[in-house]
Amino acid sequence: MDFESLFSPFTAGGGGFFRDINPVAKLMAVVGATALSVMVSDLMLLITMGLIFLVFMVLSGALRASIPFLSLIVFFWLVSVMLASFTGGGIGYAMGLSQFFARFFIISGAGIFFAFTTSPLQLASAMESLKIPGEIIFTLTVTLRYIPVLALETAAICDSLKLRVNLSGFRMLFSPSILYRGLIVPLIIRAVKISDEVAVAAESRGFDPGRRHNTPMEFNGRDLAFMALFALFLSSIKLIEIVR
């Protein structure tokens, strides 16, 4: 298993024409899709929502980097359904698992799409125009920047662990003690250290969460068209479920 390839959707850059769309518009689409995925129980409609975000990732250039990560979700999806069927869980239990993994796929795809097409600076500027407190803006922008750093650290630790224990990536997944001692504990230590470095960097750059900005929120035609089309899509999904 190539760990750097697995975490690549969180570290790659790009975005295509979606990069120019207002981050608030994209965030509203992500939140709307996540909320609707919880309310929808029809498996085919959930799969349709997942396919829409796959199309978004294709258009934004994120799909190629996301294939290893998304394939892992689909792999565990299929394995879980087969185990549920063979162990006597029944069709109902297998369908419930499928709905869970379909929702997880939608949320993962939406998150990758947003992170891949939105820079921390864009997100900060958009949220400042909404008069959101600086503390919240700082937390969200650092999180957006923190994800690729943490992904790279995780990939580096995994590769180092693979060399030390002389096991393949898949065999390590079935060794909980090795994962705990060799991956989880070092990752927690690195996460704490990186967060401290981020805090020091923010202080050295003169971060002031109390600063107020007067820049108004602006939506252009592309932003409005994106929100309108996505709202129409979500409404159609819910309407189809009601009619059925």
KOLMARTOR-622834 format. One record per residue (C-alpha): x, y, z. Coordinates in pm, 1 decimal. Layout:
KOLMARTOR-622834
- east, north, up
- X, Y, Z
...
END
This chain:
KOLMARTOR-622834
- east, north, up
- 0.0, 0.0, 0.0
- 137.8, 339.1, -105.4
- 49.7, 559.1, 193.7
- 154.1, 882.7, 23.5
- -81.0, 801.5, -264.1
- -357.3, 715.4, -16.6
- -339.6, 1057.8, 149.4
- -275.4, 1248.2, -176.3
- -626.2, 1402.8, -204.4
- -550.3, 1598.3, 113.0
- -212.4, 1724.0, -9.6
- -260.3, 1785.0, -382.6
- -338.0, 2125.3, -530.2
- -563.1, 2232.0, -814.8
- -929.8, 2307.7, -827.7
- -1011.4, 2395.9, -1187.6
- -1285.4, 2652.5, -1234.1
- -1433.5, 2556.8, -895.1
- -1142.3, 2739.6, -730.8
- -1296.9, 3072.5, -837.4
- -1634.9, 2997.3, -678.4
- -1698.3, 3170.5, -347.5
- -1599.9, 2934.8, -61.5
- -1927.6, 3013.0, 117.2
- -2122.1, 2885.2, -185.7
- -1920.6, 2562.4, -187.6
- -1954.0, 2525.9, 188.5
- -2332.5, 2564.3, 164.2
- -2335.9, 2290.2, -100.0
- -2127.2, 2058.9, 120.0
- -2344.4, 2120.9, 427.6
- -2663.6, 2078.0, 224.6
- -2546.3, 1750.2, 73.1
- -2435.7, 1620.0, 413.1
- -2769.6, 1707.9, 572.8
- -2968.4, 1556.4, 286.5
- -2764.1, 1236.0, 294.0
- -2882.9, 1185.0, 651.6
- -3247.3, 1247.2, 559.9
- -3246.0, 1025.6, 249.7
- -3273.1, 649.9, 302.7
- -3301.0, 531.3, -58.7
- -2969.6, 365.3, -147.5
- -2987.2, 448.2, -518.1
- -3043.4, 817.0, -443.3
- -2747.0, 814.4, -205.5
- -2530.8, 655.6, -473.5
- -2651.4, 923.9, -717.2
- -2539.2, 1195.1, -475.7
- -2201.7, 1025.8, -447.3
- -2170.4, 1016.2, -825.9
- -2240.0, 1390.1, -843.8
- -1943.8, 1460.8, -617.6
- -1735.8, 1223.7, -829.0
- -1823.2, 1443.3, -1127.6
- -1723.6, 1751.3, -926.0
- -1390.5, 1589.0, -845.2
- -1334.9, 1504.9, -1211.3
- -1403.0, 1866.1, -1314.1
- -1180.7, 2003.0, -1037.1
- -896.5, 1760.1, -1106.7
- -921.1, 1597.8, -763.7
- -1040.0, 1251.8, -869.3
- -702.1, 1114.9, -974.7
- -551.1, 1201.5, -638.0
- -860.1, 1075.1, -455.8
- -886.8, 731.9, -617.2
- -673.8, 542.8, -358.6
- -863.1, 696.5, -65.8
- -1210.0, 652.0, -217.3
- -1123.1, 300.1, -334.2
- -1041.8, 209.9, 24.8
- -1390.4, 323.1, 131.0
- -1551.5, 117.7, -147.2
- -1336.1, -183.9, -52.3
- -1448.5, -179.1, 311.6
- -1803.9, -116.0, 189.1
- -1804.8, -434.5, -20.2
- -1626.7, -640.9, 245.6
- -1871.7, -530.3, 515.4
- -2174.5, -611.2, 300.6
- -2038.5, -955.9, 209.5
- -1956.7, -1037.0, 571.3
- -2302.2, -924.1, 679.1
- -2461.5, -1145.8, 414.2
- -2251.2, -1455.0, 488.1
- -2281.6, -1431.6, 867.7
- -2660.4, -1432.4, 861.4
- -2716.4, -1061.5, 909.1
- -2979.7, -1061.4, 639.6
- -3059.3, -828.7, 352.4
- -3192.2, -558.7, 584.4
- -2867.2, -540.8, 781.1
- -2659.9, -538.6, 460.8
- -2872.7, -255.4, 321.8
- -2821.4, -58.2, 643.1
- -2445.3, -98.6, 609.1
- -2465.3, 8.5, 245.9
- -2653.4, 323.8, 341.3
- -2392.0, 403.7, 607.5
- -2099.8, 363.7, 366.2
- -2284.4, 555.6, 92.8
- -2329.7, 848.7, 333.9
- -1965.8, 824.4, 439.0
- -1864.2, 826.4, 71.3
- -2075.2, 1138.6, 7.6
- -1931.8, 1322.9, 307.7
- -1576.0, 1221.5, 215.5
- -1623.9, 1323.9, -146.4
- -1777.5, 1657.5, -46.2
- -1494.7, 1725.2, 198.7
- -1224.4, 1639.1, -54.5
- -1393.8, 1856.8, -316.2
- -1409.2, 2153.5, -78.0
- -1054.0, 2112.8, 55.8
- -908.9, 2060.2, -293.2
- -1073.7, 2368.5, -445.6
- -1046.9, 2614.7, -153.8
- -734.9, 2781.8, -21.4
- -714.4, 2896.0, 344.6
- -681.6, 3257.7, 227.9
- -1000.0, 3234.2, 20.7
- -1188.7, 3080.9, 312.1
- -1063.4, 3346.8, 555.3
- -1159.5, 3633.1, 322.7
- -1507.0, 3492.6, 263.7
- -1575.8, 3438.2, 633.1
- -1442.7, 3782.4, 726.6
- -1697.2, 3936.1, 490.2
- -1970.3, 3751.6, 684.3
- -1855.2, 3919.6, 1008.9
- -1765.7, 3583.8, 1161.5
- -1549.6, 3620.0, 1475.1
- -1176.3, 3603.4, 1412.5
- -1129.9, 3312.4, 1653.1
- -1361.5, 3092.1, 1443.9
- -1200.0, 3204.4, 1116.8
- -854.9, 3128.1, 1251.4
- -964.3, 2782.5, 1371.3
- -1122.3, 2686.7, 1038.9
- -843.0, 2820.3, 819.2
- -574.5, 2654.2, 1029.0
- -773.9, 2329.6, 1011.1
- -790.1, 2356.8, 632.3
- -413.1, 2413.2, 621.4
- -351.4, 2154.5, 892.5
- -516.7, 1868.0, 700.8
- -247.7, 1832.1, 428.6
- 31.7, 1867.3, 685.5
- -119.0, 1596.7, 905.0
- -178.9, 1376.2, 599.9
- 187.1, 1403.9, 499.0
- 297.8, 1327.6, 855.1
- 70.5, 1021.6, 863.8
- 206.5, 896.2, 532.0
- 566.5, 948.6, 649.8
- 505.7, 765.0, 979.2
- 332.0, 478.6, 795.7
- 619.8, 441.0, 549.4
- 872.3, 448.9, 833.0
- 674.0, 187.8, 1025.4
- 653.1, -33.7, 717.5
- 1032.4, -32.0, 690.0
- 1088.7, -101.2, 1059.9
- 852.4, -396.9, 1093.0
- 908.9, -526.7, 737.3
- 537.1, -564.8, 672.3
- 323.0, -449.6, 382.3
- 59.1, -184.1, 434.1
- -229.5, -431.6, 421.2
- -67.2, -668.2, 672.4
- -13.5, -379.1, 913.3
- -386.6, -306.3, 905.4
- -443.6, -645.5, 1068.3
- -186.9, -584.5, 1346.7
- -359.5, -354.9, 1599.9
- -68.1, -354.3, 1843.9
- 176.1, -241.5, 1575.1
- -62.5, 28.3, 1453.7
- -114.9, 156.4, 1808.7
- 251.2, 166.3, 1912.6
- 399.9, 253.1, 1575.4
- 137.5, 482.7, 1421.2
- -121.3, 624.9, 1661.6
- 114.7, 725.5, 1944.3
- 376.4, 893.7, 1717.5
- 97.0, 1064.3, 1522.6
- -54.4, 1211.2, 1839.8
- 288.5, 1341.0, 1946.2
- 347.9, 1496.7, 1603.6
- -2.4, 1648.8, 1598.7
- 56.4, 1819.1, 1933.8
- 396.9, 1948.0, 1822.6
- 262.0, 2079.1, 1490.8
- -28.7, 2255.1, 1663.8
- 218.6, 2426.5, 1895.3
- 428.0, 2536.5, 1597.1
- 115.6, 2675.4, 1427.8
- 24.7, 2873.4, 1740.9
- 374.8, 3021.3, 1763.3
- 367.9, 3108.7, 1391.9
- 31.5, 3284.3, 1435.1
- 163.9, 3491.2, 1725.7
- 481.1, 3583.4, 1536.2
- 271.3, 3703.8, 1242.2
- 69.1, 3929.9, 1471.0
- -261.4, 3744.0, 1447.5
- -539.0, 3955.0, 1601.9
- -872.8, 3771.7, 1636.3
- -1043.6, 4092.1, 1747.2
- -971.0, 4278.1, 1424.2
- -1283.3, 4381.3, 1232.6
- -1319.8, 4389.5, 855.4
- -1565.2, 4590.6, 647.8
- -1537.2, 4398.9, 321.4
- -1891.4, 4303.8, 207.9
- -1979.4, 3954.9, 87.9
- -1996.2, 3939.3, -291.7
- -2147.7, 3665.3, -507.3
- -2094.7, 3676.8, -881.7
- -2299.3, 3505.6, -1150.1
- -2097.7, 3185.4, -1129.9
- -2152.0, 3158.0, -754.4
- -2527.5, 3212.4, -786.2
- -2554.9, 2964.3, -1075.0
- -2361.6, 2702.0, -877.8
- -2584.1, 2744.2, -570.7
- -2903.2, 2744.0, -777.6
- -2812.1, 2428.7, -971.3
- -2698.9, 2245.4, -661.7
- -3011.9, 2347.9, -469.6
- -3221.1, 2221.3, -762.6
- -3034.4, 1891.4, -756.9
- -3082.3, 1842.3, -381.8
- -3450.7, 1935.2, -405.8
- -3496.9, 1685.8, -689.1
- -3336.2, 1408.7, -483.5
- -3570.1, 1471.3, -189.7
- -3873.6, 1506.6, -417.2
- -3799.7, 1175.4, -589.7
- -3781.1, 1000.4, -251.6
- -4112.9, 1153.4, -143.1
- -4284.3, 1053.9, -467.2
- -4155.6, 698.3, -436.1
END
